Amino acid sequence: MATRSRIAVQNADGTFLSIYCHWDGYPSGVGKDLLNEHNSEQAARALMEHGDLSTLSPLESYRSKGETDVDAEVHNSMEGLQSVAFDCGVDWIYLWTTEWMCQPIGGFTEEWKSIEDAIKED
């Protein structure tokens, strides 16, 4: 069974850009990979260029499988990002602002936490 996630970056204008990732979305999976392989603003934004992902590590985009309509989505607010995450049935949202943070899908009223803290609880 997949643990789905949404990976996002916050833009300077307050909007968000996000992609879907189908497999290994828990903090010790996608979260750890984000910290180890995509832990800078440049790397986070480059990740958005791939569009929706089947897996993050190894990186396998749906575009590479010939699928279309898999580009990163723009959200005008945090609520918009969370709404899309909920509609996609994801378990976790990962967000780059000045570092990677995460939030469980059921935890919209919870504070964002560092991936390191989430891994300890995972």
N, C-alpha and C positions, 0 to 999 in steps of 0.2 A: 504494500500500500504506500502511496506517495505521501510525503510531507511537503505540501506546497508552500511557497513563500512569494512575497513581493519584495523586490529590491528597488530602492528609490534614492534619489539625490535631491537636495533642496537647492533651488536656484536663487540667485541674488534678489530677484523680484518677488520672492515668497511663494512661487509656484513649485511644483514637484514634478519630476520626471521619473517614471517607474517601468519596470519590466517584471514579468512573471517568471518563476522558476519552479519546475514541476517536482523534482526529486531532492531529497535530503535537506529539506528546509529548516530543520531544527538547528538550534545554536551550535551544537557540536559538529554539524555538517556544513551547511551554507555559511553560517556565522563564522566558523573557524576559517573556512576558505576565503571569506571576505577579508578577514584580518591578515591572513598569511599571503594572499596573492593580489589583493585589490585595495590595499590600505592607504590610499591617498585620494585626494579629490580628482586628480588626473585619471587615476586607474578606475575610480568609481564612474566617472563620466564616460570613459572609454568602454566600460562594460555596457552602458546604455546603448551604445552603437550596435551591439549584437542583437538587440531586440529580445523577445521572449526566449527563455532557455528551457531545454529539457533537463540538462544538468549544468552545474557551475564548475565542477571539477570531476572529470575533464570537461572543459567548456564545450557544450554542444547546443547550438542555437537551433530553433525551429526553422529559421531561414535556411540553414545549411542542409536541412532535410527537404527543402523545396516548398515549404509552407509560406503563405503570404499573409498580410495583415497582422504582422507580429512586431511592428515597430514599438518603441517605447511610447508610453502614453503621458500626456501632460495633464496635471491636476491643478486646479486653481487654489485649492486649500487642503489642509490636513484632513478635513472631513471628506473631501473628494477622494483623496488617496485611500483613506480607510474604507470608504464605501466600495470602491473598486476591489480592494483586497477582500472584503467580505463577499462581494458578488462572485469573485473567482474561487471562493472556498479555501483561501490560504490559511495556514496555521500561524505564520509569523510574517511580520513586516520588518525589513531592515532599511535603515535610513542613514545616508551620509549627510552630515551637516559640516562639522569640522572633524568628525570621527564617526565610526560606525556605532549606531545604537540599534536596539531592537525592541519589539513589542509583540506579545502574543495577540492573535486576532481577537480573542475573547477579552483582552485587557485594555480596550480603548480608554477606559477610565483610569488605568494604571499609568504610572510614570514610565517613560522610556528608560531602558537600562542599557548599560554597556554590554557588549557581547560577552566579555569575560565573565561578568556577573551572571548572565543567563546561562553560560556553559556550566558554571559551578552548580546551578540549580537544575540543569537538564538531566 
